């Protein structure tokens, strides 16, 4: 939280995350090292500090299956909304 506060005080106005998917299988494929818990924690901190943020997702991915899409949808629905 302290680092995010400092970034906001330094002029941070928006943040973007290249998440690609919430599916562990797809995240491994795209070498996303952060855990979903870390992504959720960042979402909560940025939400609390009122720093707009968004997640980049790959849509219409030919290697994703229905269960991968469902995992991502459920994860996104669990995040704090702007």
DSSP file (Angstrom, degrees, kcal/mol; ACC not computed):
  #  RESIDUE AA STRUCTURE BP1 BP2  ACC     N-H-->O    O-->H-N    N-H-->O    O-->H-N    TCO  KAPPA ALPHA  PHI   PSI    X-CA   Y-CA   Z-CA
    1    1 A X     >        0   0    0      0, 0.0     4,-2.3     0, 0.0     5,-0.2   0.000 360.0 360.0 360.0 -39.1    0.0    0.0    0.0
    2    2 A X  H  >  +     0   0    0      1,-0.2     4,-2.3     2,-0.2     5,-0.2   0.904 360.0  48.9 -61.5 -42.4    2.8    2.4    0.8
    3    3 A X  H  > S+     0   0    0      1,-0.2     4,-2.5     2,-0.2    -1,-0.2   0.908 111.1  50.1 -64.1 -41.0    4.4    2.1   -2.6
    4    4 A X  H  > S+     0   0    0      2,-0.2     4,-2.3     1,-0.2    -1,-0.2   0.891 109.6  51.3 -65.1 -38.7    1.1    2.7   -4.3
    5    5 A X  H  X S+     0   0    0     -4,-2.3     4,-2.6     2,-0.2    -2,-0.2   0.923 110.8  48.7 -62.8 -43.3    0.5    5.8   -2.2
    6    6 A X  H  X S+     0   0    0     -4,-2.3     4,-1.7     1,-0.2    -2,-0.2   0.903 110.4  50.8 -63.2 -41.4    3.9    7.1   -3.1
    7    7 A X  H  <>S+     0   0    0     -4,-2.5     5,-2.8     2,-0.2     4,-0.3   0.908 111.0  48.5 -63.5 -40.4    3.3    6.5   -6.8
    8    8 A X  H ><5S+     0   0    0     -4,-2.3     3,-1.4     1,-0.2    -2,-0.2   0.921 110.9  50.0 -64.7 -43.2   -0.1    8.3   -6.5
    9    9 A X  H 3<5S+     0   0    0     -4,-2.6    -1,-0.2     1,-0.3    -2,-0.2   0.800 107.4  56.1 -64.3 -28.0    1.6   11.2   -4.8
   10   10 A X  T 3<5S-     0   0    0     -4,-1.7    -1,-0.3    -5,-0.2    -2,-0.2   0.492 133.8 -86.6 -83.7  -3.3    4.3   11.2   -7.6
   11   11 A X  T < 5 +     0   0    0     -3,-1.4    -3,-0.2    -4,-0.3    -2,-0.1   0.492  67.2 161.4 115.5   4.8    1.6   11.6  -10.2
   12   12 A X      < +     0   0    0     -5,-2.8    -1,-0.3     1,-0.2     3,-0.1  -0.394   4.9 169.8 -57.8 127.4    0.4    8.1  -11.1
   13   13 A X        +     0   0    0      1,-0.4    39,-0.6    -2,-0.1     2,-0.3   0.625  59.0   5.3-114.6 -20.6   -3.0    8.6  -12.7
   14   14 A X  E     -a   52   0A   0     37,-0.1    -1,-0.4     2,-0.0     2,-0.4  -0.984  57.6-153.9-162.0 152.9   -3.8    5.1  -14.1
   15   15 A X  E     -a   53   0A   0     37,-1.9    39,-1.8    -2,-0.3     2,-0.4  -0.992   4.7-161.0-137.9 145.9   -2.4    1.6  -14.1
   16   16 A X  E     -a   54   0A   0     -2,-0.4     2,-0.4    37,-0.2    39,-0.2  -0.953   3.7-156.8-125.6 143.4   -2.7   -1.4  -16.5
   17   17 A X  E     -a   55   0A   0     37,-2.2    39,-3.8    -2,-0.4     2,-1.6  -0.983  14.1-144.3-121.0 128.2   -2.1   -5.1  -15.9
   18   18 A X  E     +a   56   0A   0     -2,-0.4    39,-0.1    37,-0.2     3,-0.1  -0.618  42.5 150.6 -86.3  77.7   -1.3   -7.5  -18.7
   19   19 A X  E     -     0   0A   0     -2,-1.6     2,-2.6    37,-0.6    38,-0.2   0.842  23.1-174.9 -81.6 -35.3   -3.2  -10.4  -17.1
   20   20 A X  E     -a   57   0A   0     36,-3.0    38,-1.9    -3,-0.3     2,-0.3  -0.235  65.2 -11.1  68.6 -48.3   -4.2  -12.2  -20.4
   21   21 A X        -     0   0    0     -2,-2.6    48,-0.1    36,-0.2    35,-0.0  -0.970  49.9-133.0-167.5 160.9   -6.3  -14.8  -18.5
   22   22 A X  S    S+     0   0    0     46,-0.3     2,-0.4    -2,-0.3    14,-0.1   0.455  75.4 109.1 -99.9  -4.7   -7.1  -16.0  -15.0
   23   23 A X     >  -     0   0    0      1,-0.2     4,-3.0    45,-0.1     5,-0.3  -0.582  67.5-142.9 -72.6 124.8   -6.8  -19.6  -16.1
   24   24 A X  H  > S+     0   0    0     -2,-0.4     4,-2.1     1,-0.2     5,-0.2   0.873 101.1  53.9 -55.4 -37.5   -3.6  -21.2  -14.6
   25   25 A X  H  > S+     0   0    0      2,-0.2     4,-1.6     1,-0.2    -1,-0.2   0.927 113.5  40.1 -64.1 -45.4   -3.0  -23.1  -17.8
   26   26 A X  H  > S+     0   0    0      2,-0.2     4,-2.1     1,-0.2    -2,-0.2   0.886 112.8  55.2 -72.4 -39.4   -3.2  -20.0  -20.0
   27   27 A X  H  <>S+     0   0    0     -4,-3.0     5,-2.7     1,-0.2    -2,-0.2   0.880 108.5  49.1 -62.5 -37.2   -1.2  -17.9  -17.5
   28   28 A X  H ><5S+     0   0    0     -4,-2.1     3,-1.2    -5,-0.3    -1,-0.2   0.909 107.8  54.4 -66.4 -41.5    1.6  -20.4  -17.6
   29   29 A X  H 3<5S+     0   0    0     -4,-1.6    -2,-0.2     1,-0.3    -1,-0.2   0.886 114.5  40.2 -58.2 -40.7    1.5  -20.5  -21.4
   30   30 A X  T 3<5S-     0   0    0     -4,-2.1    -1,-0.3    -5,-0.1    -2,-0.2   0.309 112.9-120.6 -93.2   8.1    2.0  -16.7  -21.4
   31   31 A X  T < 5 +     0   0    0     -3,-1.2     2,-0.9     1,-0.2    -3,-0.2   0.909  45.2 171.9  54.7  50.4    4.5  -16.8  -18.6
   32   32 A X      < -     0   0    0     -5,-2.7    -1,-0.2     1,-0.2    -2,-0.1  -0.811  10.6-172.8 -88.6 104.8    2.5  -14.6  -16.2
   33   33 A X        +     0   0    0     -2,-0.9    -1,-0.2     2,-0.1     2,-0.1   0.745  52.8  91.3 -76.7 -24.3    4.5  -14.9  -13.0
   34   34 A X  S    S-     0   0    0      1,-0.1     2,-0.1     2,-0.1    -2,-0.1  -0.424  76.3-122.9 -75.1 146.4    2.2  -13.1  -10.6
   35   35 A X     >  -     0   0    0      1,-0.1     4,-1.9    -2,-0.1     5,-0.1  -0.426  19.8-115.8 -81.4 161.4   -0.4  -15.0   -8.7
   36   36 A X  H  > S+     0   0    0      1,-0.2     4,-2.7     2,-0.2     5,-0.2   0.824 118.5  59.6 -65.5 -29.6   -4.1  -14.3   -8.9
   37   37 A X  H  > S+     0   0    0      2,-0.2     4,-2.3     1,-0.2    -1,-0.2   0.890 105.1  48.1 -63.0 -39.4   -3.9  -13.4   -5.2
   38   38 A X  H  > S+     0   0    0      2,-0.2     4,-2.4     1,-0.2    -2,-0.2   0.889 111.2  50.2 -67.8 -39.3   -1.3  -10.8   -6.0
   39   39 A X  H  X S+     0   0    0     -4,-1.9     4,-2.3     2,-0.2    -2,-0.2   0.930 112.4  47.2 -63.6 -44.9   -3.5   -9.4   -8.8
   40   40 A X  H  X S+     0   0    0     -4,-2.7     4,-2.3     2,-0.2    -2,-0.2   0.897 111.0  51.4 -64.6 -40.2   -6.5   -9.3   -6.5
   41   41 A X  H  X S+     0   0    0     -4,-2.3     4,-2.4     2,-0.2    -1,-0.2   0.920 110.1  49.0 -62.9 -43.7   -4.5   -7.6   -3.8
   42   42 A X  H  X S+     0   0    0     -4,-2.4     4,-2.9     1,-0.2     5,-0.3   0.908 109.7  53.0 -61.2 -41.7   -3.3   -4.9   -6.2
   43   43 A X  H  X S+     0   0    0     -4,-2.3     4,-2.3     1,-0.2    -2,-0.2   0.915 110.0  47.6 -58.8 -44.3   -6.9   -4.4   -7.3
   44   44 A X  H  X S+     0   0    0     -4,-2.3     4,-2.3     2,-0.2    -2,-0.2   0.904 113.5  47.2 -66.4 -41.4   -8.0   -3.9   -3.7
   45   45 A X  H  X S+     0   0    0     -4,-2.4     4,-2.0     2,-0.2    -2,-0.2   0.950 114.8  45.1 -64.7 -49.3   -5.1   -1.4   -3.0
   46   46 A X  H  <>S+     0   0    0     -4,-2.9     5,-2.9     1,-0.2     4,-0.4   0.870 112.8  51.8 -64.4 -36.0   -5.7    0.6   -6.2
   47   47 A X  H ><5S+     0   0    0     -4,-2.3     3,-1.2    -5,-0.3    -1,-0.2   0.933 109.2  49.9 -63.6 -45.6   -9.4    0.6   -5.6
   48   48 A X  H 3<5S+     0   0    0     -4,-2.3    -2,-0.2     1,-0.3    -1,-0.2   0.850 113.9  45.3 -62.3 -34.6   -8.9    1.9   -2.0
   49   49 A X  T 3<5S-     0   0    0     -4,-2.0    -1,-0.3    -5,-0.1    -2,-0.2   0.434 111.9-122.2 -88.6   0.7   -6.6    4.7   -3.3
   50   50 A X  T < 5 +     0   0    0     -3,-1.2     2,-0.7    -4,-0.4    -3,-0.2   0.889  57.7 152.8  57.9  42.7   -9.0    5.5   -6.1
   51   51 A X      < -     0   0    0     -5,-2.9    -1,-0.2    -6,-0.1   -37,-0.1  -0.916  46.4-125.3-100.2 115.4   -6.4    4.9   -8.8
   52   52 A X  E     +a   14   0A   0     -2,-0.7   -37,-1.9   -39,-0.6     2,-0.3  -0.333  40.6 168.3 -60.0 139.1   -8.1    3.8  -12.0
   53   53 A X  E     -a   15   0A   0    -39,-0.2     2,-0.3   -10,-0.0   -37,-0.2  -0.990  15.7-169.5-151.7 155.7   -6.8    0.5  -13.3
   54   54 A X  E     -a   16   0A   0    -39,-1.8   -37,-2.2    -2,-0.3     2,-0.5  -0.948  18.8-124.5-146.0 165.2   -7.7   -2.1  -15.9
   55   55 A X  E     -a   17   0A   0     -2,-0.3     2,-0.5   -39,-0.2   -37,-0.2  -0.948  16.2-138.5-118.5 126.8   -6.7   -5.5  -17.0
   56   56 A X  E     -a   18   0A   0    -39,-3.8   -36,-3.0    -2,-0.5   -37,-0.6  -0.733  28.6-178.0 -82.8 125.4   -5.6   -6.5  -20.5
   57   57 A X  E     -a   20   0A   0     -2,-0.5     2,-0.7   -38,-0.2   -36,-0.2  -0.912  28.3-125.2-122.2 150.1   -7.1   -9.8  -21.5
   58   58 A X        -     0   0    0    -38,-1.9     3,-0.4    -2,-0.3     2,-0.3  -0.862  32.6-162.8 -93.2 120.8   -6.7  -11.8  -24.7
   59   59 A X        +     0   0    0     -2,-0.7     3,-0.1     1,-0.2   -38,-0.0  -0.747  65.9  19.6-105.7 154.5  -10.1  -12.5  -26.2
   60   60 A X  S    S+     0   0    0     -2,-0.3     2,-0.5     1,-0.2    -1,-0.2   0.874  79.8 177.1  56.8  40.0  -11.0  -15.1  -28.8
   61   61 A X    >   -     0   0    0     -3,-0.4     3,-1.2     1,-0.1    -1,-0.2  -0.636  26.9-147.0 -76.7 121.1   -7.9  -17.0  -27.9
   62   62 A X  T 3  S+     0   0    0     -2,-0.5    -1,-0.1     1,-0.3    -2,-0.0   0.700  95.5  52.9 -66.6 -17.8   -7.8  -20.2  -30.0
   63   63 A X  T 3  S+     0   0    0      2,-0.1    -1,-0.3   -37,-0.0     2,-0.2   0.594  88.8  97.4 -93.0 -10.0   -6.0  -22.2  -27.2
   64   64 A X    <   -     0   0    0     -3,-1.2     2,-0.2     4,-0.1     3,-0.0  -0.546  58.5-157.3 -79.5 144.0   -8.6  -21.3  -24.5
   65   65 A X    >>  -     0   0    0     -2,-0.2     4,-2.1     1,-0.0     3,-0.6  -0.651  36.2 -93.6-110.6 172.0  -11.3  -23.7  -23.6
   66   66 A X  H 3> S+     0   0    0      1,-0.3     4,-2.5    -2,-0.2     5,-0.2   0.876 125.2  52.6 -55.1 -41.9  -14.7  -23.0  -22.0
   67   67 A X  H 3> S+     0   0    0      1,-0.2     4,-2.1     2,-0.2    -1,-0.3   0.845 107.4  52.7 -67.0 -31.4  -13.4  -23.8  -18.5
   68   68 A X  H <> S+     0   0    0     -3,-0.6     4,-2.0     2,-0.2   -46,-0.3   0.923 111.2  46.7 -65.1 -44.3  -10.5  -21.3  -19.0
   69   69 A X  H  X S+     0   0    0     -4,-2.1     4,-2.7     1,-0.2    -2,-0.2   0.890 111.4  51.3 -64.2 -40.3  -13.0  -18.6  -20.0
   70   70 A X  H  X S+     0   0    0     -4,-2.5     4,-2.6    -5,-0.2     5,-0.2   0.910 108.0  52.1 -64.6 -42.1  -15.2  -19.5  -17.0
   71   71 A X  H  X S+     0   0    0     -4,-2.1     4,-2.0     1,-0.2    -1,-0.2   0.921 112.2  46.4 -58.8 -45.1  -12.3  -19.2  -14.7
   72   72 A X  H  X S+     0   0    0     -4,-2.0     4,-2.7     2,-0.2    -2,-0.2   0.928 112.1  50.0 -65.1 -45.8  -11.4  -15.8  -16.0
   73   73 A X  H  X S+     0   0    0     -4,-2.7     4,-2.3     1,-0.2    -2,-0.2   0.930 111.6  47.8 -59.8 -46.7  -15.0  -14.5  -15.9
   74   74 A X  H  X S+     0   0    0     -4,-2.6     4,-0.9     1,-0.2    -1,-0.2   0.881 112.1  50.6 -63.7 -37.9  -15.4  -15.7  -12.3
   75   75 A X  H >< S+     0   0    0     -4,-2.0     3,-0.9    -5,-0.2     4,-0.5   0.943 110.7  48.3 -64.6 -46.7  -12.2  -14.0  -11.3
   76   76 A X  H >< S+     0   0    0     -4,-2.7     3,-1.2     1,-0.3    -2,-0.2   0.876 107.6  55.3 -62.3 -37.4  -13.1  -10.7  -12.9
   77   77 A X  H 3< S+     0   0    0     -4,-2.3    -1,-0.3     1,-0.2    -2,-0.2   0.738 104.1  56.3 -66.9 -20.9  -16.5  -10.8  -11.2
   78   78 A X  T << S+     0   0    0     -4,-0.9    -1,-0.2    -3,-0.9    -2,-0.2   0.550  89.7  96.6 -87.3  -8.9  -14.8  -11.1   -7.9
   79   79 A X  S <  S-     0   0    0     -3,-1.2     2,-0.2    -4,-0.5   -39,-0.1  -0.394  86.9 -95.1 -80.2 158.0  -12.6   -7.9   -8.3
   80   80 A X        -     0   0    0    -40,-0.2     2,-0.2    -2,-0.1    -1,-0.1  -0.502  43.0-131.5 -68.2 139.3  -13.5   -4.5   -6.9
   81   81 A X              0   0    0     -2,-0.2    -1,-0.1     1,-0.1    -4,-0.0  -0.611 360.0 360.0 -93.7 153.9  -15.3   -2.4   -9.5
   82   82 A X              0   0    0     -2,-0.2    -1,-0.1   -29,-0.1    -2,-0.0   0.516 360.0 360.0 -66.8 360.0  -14.4    1.2  -10.4
